[in-house]
Amino acid sequence: MIPDLPAYRGYGESTPTRYIQCVRDLVRQNLRFFFFAFLSAVAMRLLFLIGFPRVTDDSLVYGEIANNWLTYGIYGLTHFNLIAPTCMRLPGYPGFLAAVFAVFGKDNYAAVWVIQILFDLVACVVIADIARRIFSDRAAKAALLLAAFCPFLANYAAAALTETLEIFCTAVAFDFAIIGVNNLPNGRMRAWIGCGLATGGAILLRPDGGLLLMAIGLYLAWLFLHPVQARLSFTRAQVFRAAVVFTLAAVSPLVPWTIRNYRTLHTFQPLAPRYSNDPGEFVDLGFNRWVKTWMADYVSVEEIYWQVSGQAADIDKLPDRAFDSSQQRLETAALLADYNLTHHLTPALDQRFANLAAERIHAAPLRYYVWLPLLRIADMWFRPRTELLPADSRWWEFDDEISGSVLAVLLGIIGLAYPALALAGTRREKLTAGSGLLVVFVILRSTFLGSLENPEPRYILECYPVVISFAGALLANIFQKA
């Protein structure tokens, strides 16, 4: 249950003049601090832009869709010199790439990275504003520093992937939601329109952006059911109106995409398919289900999951938990050997993987439904985030690339510090309805990600606006008492 709302702090949309004055005074009184924080944020992102820019396989897929859309007016991928319409990716990021390519030239990923850095810098400010609205001005300053020096945000700003824009939309949605609840008593809905549009932007970038819609929807549902527990005098009718405005604003950007998919591909697809497949395309559900019976860490994603289909799969790369017996190991070896003959997963072979998965799930249902999802969640939260850096995914072996392993250890320590500070912040600070919303989102997103068979560390970065806000609150309290 979300605890009581705090008293209204006067920073809401209903008093824009007062809000602007408060922010202006805060900046003027701490001009040197904000200059240093902004300069540090720029330097951190330039470090990754110059040293570690990345165009991944996913980037090329987004780029191909963007170029076909821009050049031929077809949202699709090229197959055998023909452009086939697709719905395997949502149009948010291809649309962003198409806009950048139209202005700065085809495949100009350098321009993409620079613009993403600008979005990331704004996201740092928005995260600080979230901390200020929920906690204090001191928390905002600490949060701004944590965001500025966060290597994970900076790293993905220099990669042609959806993460930077998704984090930006998530932070903006939360900031507007907090403004919106403070304005419920006066009936103003502008903040809920902004919150909905930011949420819709997050969904257009990635289908799991829908978790943001669910979290804010649950938040509003709680306010509707428990209005008397809030210290702000709003009514159920005002909450219901906010929920309607927010939902319509969030869902409306999906309408053209849904209509396009129905007309072009003759399928009702308001998001993107779970396995990034087009209608009628074979999906290896049996293989994916088998993977979920043992998958617990990102290294197996690289070494096994991404290899199928198209590349050889080495049974020696499988962890011991992939086999319940020597007989099962022989059966698995036979399956992978048959796959390696063609590097293609046929429906018949996929069914054999499905049968093996059913056997393993029946033998250990708690492992499949509880323990492995928890391990995948832990791996996404705490694994060193080196997937875009020159470090071996098996960093702990310290074999040939010592420098890569040292980098992984350093990033691992930083990756532990951020959520540890945030967790301590939730224990030290009294949860309010605003901060309760952030906690609900983290729990909801983590639970969902645990259900995936491919635990990629980048999927948890959308939680970092929450992590940094709570960590900033803790640091503000520590330094205030020091």
N, C-alpha and C positions, 0 to 999 in steps of 0.2 A: 504494500500500500504506500502511496506517495504521501509524505507528511505535509504539514501545513505550509501554506505559502508565506513568504516573508512579507513584512510591511512594504508598501510601495515606496521605492527609493527616489522617485521623481525623475527617472531617466527615460520614461516611456514616450511613445509617439504623441501622446496627448499634450505634451509640453515640449515641442521641438526647440523652441528658443532656449529654454532652460537646459535641455540636453546638449545643444551645441555649445552653450556657454560653459557647461561642466567639462566637456571634452577639451575645449579650447584652454580653459584654466589648467587642466591636468597637463596638457602638452607644454604650455608656457612655463609652468613650474618645474617641469622635468625635461626641458628642451635638450640638454646635453645627453640625458639618458636615452631619449627617443632617437636622437641622431645616431648614437652609438649602436642601438639595437637594430635600426634600419640598415646601417652600414654593415653590420655583422651578418644580417640576413642576406644582403646582396652578395657579400663576399663568399658566404657558405655556398650559395647556389651557383655562383660563377666557378667555384672550385670544381663542382660536379659537372658543370657545363663544359669546362675546358678539359678536364681530366677523364670524365666517364660518361660522355653522351652515348645514348643507346637507341638503336633502331632494332627492335626484336621481330620475331616472326609474326606476332600479333600486330605489331606496328605496320608491317608490310600488307597484312590483310586489310586493316583500316585504310591504309594509303591507297591500295588498289581500288577499293570501293569509292573512296573520295575522288580519285582521278576519273574513274568511269562515270561517276555522277556529274562531275564538273565538265568533262569533255563530251560525253555522249548523252547526258541526261538520263542515264540508266543506273539505278542503285543496284549494282550487281558485281559479280566476279567473272573473270575471263576464263573460259574453258574451251580449249581447242579453237582459239581465235574467235570465239563467240562470247558475247557478254550475256550471262544468264542472271536475271533478277534474283536477289537473295533476301532473306530475312534473318540470317544467322547472326548479324550484329545490329544492335540498335543504332539509329541514325545520329545520335548526339555527337560522338567523336568523329565519325566520317564527315559530318557536316562542318565541324570545327576545322578539320584538316582541309576540306574543300575551300572554305573561306580563306584560310591562310595561303593555300596554294594559288588561289585566284589572285591574291594581292601580291604575293612575294615570289611566285613561280612554282612550277610543278616540282613536287618532291623536295621542297625546301624545308627540311626538318630543322635546320638551324633556326629559322624564323619561328617554327612551332615551339622549340625549347625556350626561346627568349620570351614569347608570349605566355607560355606556361609559367615561367618564373615570375612574371608580373602577376598572374593569377595567384600564385603561391604566396607572394608578398602581401597581397590583399587578404588572403586567407589568414595569414599570421595576425594581421590587425583585427580581423573579425573574431578570431579565437580569443584574442585579448579582450575584446569587447564583451564576449560571452562571460569571461571570468569577472569582468568589472560589474556587469549587470547582476550576476548571481552572488558574487562574493564582495569584492572591494576594489578600489583603485590600485592598492598594493598588489593584489592578486593579478590584476590586468598587466601590470608591469612585469611581474615574474613570468606570467604566461607568454607575454610577448618575447621575452628572452629565450624561454624554452622552445618556442616555435621557431625563432630566428636561428637557433643553433641546432635544431633537430636535423640530423643527417639523413633521416629517412624521407622526410618531406622534400628536402633539397635534392636527394638522389632521384626521385621520381619526376621532379620538375624537369630534369634533363633526359627524360625518356619519353618516347612517343607512345604513351599509354594513357589510359583513362584516369589514372589515380589522382593526379593533381586537380583536374577539373571536378572530379567526384568529391574530393575532400573540400574543395571550395564551396560547392553546392551544399554539402552537408553542414558546414559551418554557418553558411548564410541562413539555411533553413532553421537551425537551432537559434540563431540570434533573433530572427524574426518571430519565432515561436515564443521566446521569452518576452519580447516586446508586446506580442499579441495578448498574452495573458495579463500583463499589466494594464492593458487597455480594454479589457473586457467590460469593466464597469461603465465606461463612457461609450461603449458600443462601436468604437472605431474598428474597421475591418481591414484597413490597408496593410497592416503587418501580416495578417493571415493570407492575403493575396500574395504578398512577397514570399511568405513561407511556402505556400503551395507551389508557386512558380519555381522556386529553388528546388523543392522536392521533385517536381516534374522534370527539371533539368538533370537531377541525379538519376532518375529512372531512365531518361533518354540516353544516358551515358552507359549505364550498366543495369541489367535487370534486377540485381540485388539492391539497387537503390529503392526498390519497393519496400525494403525493411524500414527505411526512413518514414515512409507513409504510414506503415503499421505502427511504429513507435509513437509518432505524434498523434495518430488516431487513438491509440490506447490512452495516451495522456489526456486528450480531450474527453474521452469516454469517462475517465476517472473524475475529471472536473465536473462533468455532467451529473454523475451519480453522487458526488460528495461536495456540493457547492457550499454547504454550511461549514465545512471544515477549513475553508479558505478564509483568510483575513480580508480579502478584497470582496466587496459587496456586489458580486455579479449574480445573475440569475441563470437558471437552466436554459432559458430561451436564448440568452446571449451566447452561452457555450454552444448550443445547437447551431446557431447562426454561424459562429466561427468555424465549426466543424464542416458545415455545408460549403462555405466560401473556400476553406482550405482544400477540401477534397476536389471541388470543381476545378480550382486553379492547378492542383497537382495532376489531375487526370486529363485535363483538356489538351496538353501538348501531345498526348498519346493518340488522340483521335485521328489526326491525318495519317499517322503511321499505321494504325489499325485498318483504316479504310483502304490504304494503299495495298496492304498485304492481302486483304480480302479480294480486291479487284484484280491485282496482278498475279498473286499466287494461289488464289481461291482457298484461303485458309484464314481462320480467325486467330490472329496472333498479335495481341496488344503489346507484348514484350518481345523477347527473343527466346528461341527454344533453349531448354536447359543444356543440351549438348551441342549447341551451335550447329544444328543441322537444318537443311532446307526440307520442305515438304516432300515426302516420298523417299528421302535419303535414309539409308540403313544406319541404325544406331546400335553400337555394340553394348547393349544393356547388360548382357551376361558377364562380359569382361569387367565392366564397371562395378557390377555387384560383387564379383570375386575380389577385385582390388580393395573394396571397402571392408573385406573380411580380415585384412592384415595391414592396410595402409595406416601409418601413424606419423610420418615425417616427410619433409619436403625432398630429402635426398632420393627417396623412392619415386617421387613424382618425376624427377629428372631422369632417373636411371631405368625406370620401367614404364610408368604411365604414359609419358610423352613419346616413348619409342613405338608404341602400338597405336595405330598401324603405320607402317612405312619403314621401320628400322628393326634391326635384330634386337631381341630381348634375351638377356643373359640370366639364367636361373641362379647363378652364383651371386647376383646382385640382390636377390630376394632375402629378406631377413628371416630368421628362424621361426618367427611367429606366423609366417605364411604357410607352415606345414604343421599338421597335428600328429603326423606319424610318418614313418619311413615310406609306407605305402602311398601316402598322399603326396609325398615329395616326388616319388616315381611318376605318379599320375600327372602332377604339375609339370614335370620335366617333359613328359610326352606331349602335353598340350603346347608348351612353348616350342618344342622341336617341330611340331607340325606347323605352327605359325611361322617359324623361321624359314620354312621351305619357300614361302612366297612373300613373307612380310606383309601378308594381307589377312585380315580377320573376316572369315566367311560366316554367314549365318549358322552353318552347322558347327563350326568351331566355337562360335560365340555361345551356342547352346551348351556345349560341353563345359565351358567356363561357368555358365549359369548353374549347371548341375553340381559342379564342384563347390560353388558358392553356397548353394542350398544345403549341401552336406555340412559345410563348416558352420553355417549359421545355426543349423539344428543342433550341432554338437556344443556350441557355446553362444547362446543368444545374448547374454550379458556382455560378452566381449564385443559383439557386433553393434549392439544398440546403446551401450553405455561407455565401456572402457576405451574403445578405440576412438569414438567421437571426442571424449575428453582429452585423449592424447593428441588428437589432431588440433583441437583448440589450443592446447598448451604449446604445441609446436609453432603454430601461427603467431602466438603472442610473444614467445620468448626465444625463438630461434634467431641467431645472428642474421640480420637482413643483408645478405651479401649477394643475392640473386642477380643483381645488375652490376656487380663489381668483380674484378679479377681475383676471385678467391674460390678455391675448390669447395664444392658442396659438402665434401667430407673433410671439413676444416679441422676437425679434432684429431685427425691422424698425423698431422704435422710431418708429412713425407717430404716432398720436393719443394713445394712452394711455402716456405716458412713465413714469408712476408704476408701471403694471403691468409694464413692461419692466424697470424698476429692481428691482422686487420679484422678478421672475423671475431676474435676474442674481444677486441676493443668495442666493436659494434654490438656484440652480445652483452657486454657490461652496460652500455648505453641503453640497449633495448630492455634490459632488466630494470634499469634505474627509472625510466619514465613511468611504466605501469606501477612500480613499487611506490613511487612518490604519489601517484594518483590514488592508489588504494589506501595509503596512509591518509591522504586528503579526505577521502570519503569517510574515514573513521573519525577524523578530527572535526570535520565540519558537519553542522546539522543539515541533514538533507531537506531541501525545500522542494516545492513542486517543479521549479525550473531545473534544479540539479537532479531531481528524481527522474525527470524525462531523459536526461543524459544517461543515467545509470540504466534505465529500461532499454534504451537503444543498444548500449554495449552488451547487455545480457542477451537481448533478442538477436543481435547480429552474431555474437559468438556462438550461440546455440545453433543458428542456421548454418554457419560455416562448418561446425562440427559434423554436419550431415553430408558434407561434400566428400568425395573420394580423393580430391587433389588439394591437400593443405598447402596453399601458397602463402608465404608471409605477407605479401602485399595486400591480401584481402582484409587484413585487420587494420590497415592504415586509416580507413574511414572512421575508426574509433579514436584517432589521435586528437581531434578537436576536444573530445571529452577528456581524454587522458591529460592533455596539456592544461586544460582549465582547472581540473582538480589538483594537479601537481603544482600549478601556480598558486592556488589557494593555500596549500600546505607551506610552500616556501615563504609566502608572504607572512604567515603567522610565525614561522621560525625566526625570520629576520626582524620582525617587529618586536619579538620578545628578547632578541639578542642584545 
